[in-house]
C-alpha cells in the first residue's frame, strides 16, 4: 500500500471532523489539496490553546512546511478567501507562497449568494437548509458552462466584462423567477476587483497531471483512502436521517459534542451511528480505513446503539441504504445495542488505556464496515488522538503523528 499520499474524505453527512484529521496528518506531507466545495464548509482545528475556524483554506495551512491548494473542483468566493487569509495572518499564520488557487476553480459572485437565498426562501417546508453562501448556484453555472473560472482574476478587462454579463443575467433571474431584490452591480464589481488584486498572484496548477475534474491530480498519484466518521452521527439541514434522535439523548449528544455549525452556528441533528449508511459510503468511495472522531462524546452512555438495518412502512426490512429520498425519510431504524462505558476516553492516546467496552465498540464498527478503524480521536485537540492496529498504514500514521 502506497503511503506517499492519502485521500481524506467524509463518510457521513458532513461535519465528521475532517479538519482535525487533515491537520493531524499534514505534517507528514508536502501539500494538502482540497478538491471540492466552498466556504459553506467549516473546518475547526485546535492545538494547544489555539482554535482556528477555516472555510476555504485547507487545514494544512497551520503547518508552516505545507503548501495548500484550492483545486479545480472548488467554488471560491474571492472576498471570502481574502477575508480568511487576512484572519490567518492576524493570528500569526505565515501564508505567503503557501496558498495556490487553481485557475480552473469556479468563482462565486455576490449574485450567486443572492440567488441561493432567494431559492431557499421559495421552498418553504421543502427547503434544503443551505448556508446561503452561493455554493449551489455556482455549481449550477459551472454545469451550464457559464461560470467564471479563477484564471480571469488575472485578466482585469475580461474579468469585468464576464462578471458583469453573468451578474446581469443573475439579476434578471432574481426579478423574474423569485421576485427578489437585485444586487448592486457597481458595488459587487468593486468587491470582486479588489479581491482579484490579492488573489491573482496565487493562481497556479495543482499538479503535473490534470485528469481528475475535481482535484487536478491523476488517480495514479493517490494513496489509500481514509474515511472520517463520528462515533455517532450528525446532519445539518433537511434530508433523510434514519438514526436521528429527537429526544433527550440526541440533545445530550448535541450539547456534549458542541454540535453547532462552524459556518452558520445552526444546531446539528444528532443520532446513533448508522452502519448501513456508513457501509454504503465505504463501498462507493473506496474507503480503505476509517478515522473515528469524537469517541469521548459517548462517555457515560449506559447503552450505545448502532443502526444495522431498516424497517420499511410495509413491515419488510432492508440492510442497504435506499436511493429514493422519500423512501429513506420513512425508514424505521433497527438497532443493535452495545454496553457503554463509564471510564473516560477523553485525551486517551493509547488503545490499551481505552475502556474495554470502547474497544469492543470500535471492533464492532470495523466488523460492520468491513474496514479497519486506524485513527481514533478522543478530544478536539490535535494531540488527543490514537492509532489502532499494526498495518503498514497504521505504522505510517504513527510515524507522522510522532513527528
Protein Blocks (a to p, Z undefined) as FASTA:
>chain_A
ZZkbccdddfbegjnopmmmmmmmmmmpcbdcdfedcfkbccdddehjbccddfklcfkl
mpmkbccdddfkbccdfklmmmmmmmmmmnopafehpaccdfkbccddfklmmmmmmmmm
mnmmmpgoiahnommmmmmmmmnopaccfklmmmmklmmmmmmmmmmmmmmmmmmmnopa
cddfklmmmmmmmmmmmmmmmgccfblbdfbfklopafklpccddddddfbdcdededdd
fkbccbfklmmmmmmnopacfklopacddddddfklmmmmmmmnopabdcdehklmmgoi
abacddfbdcdfkopacfbdcfblklmmmpccddddddddfbdfehpabfklpcfklmmm
mmmmmmmnopacfbdcfbfbfklccdedjbfklmmmmmmmnZZ
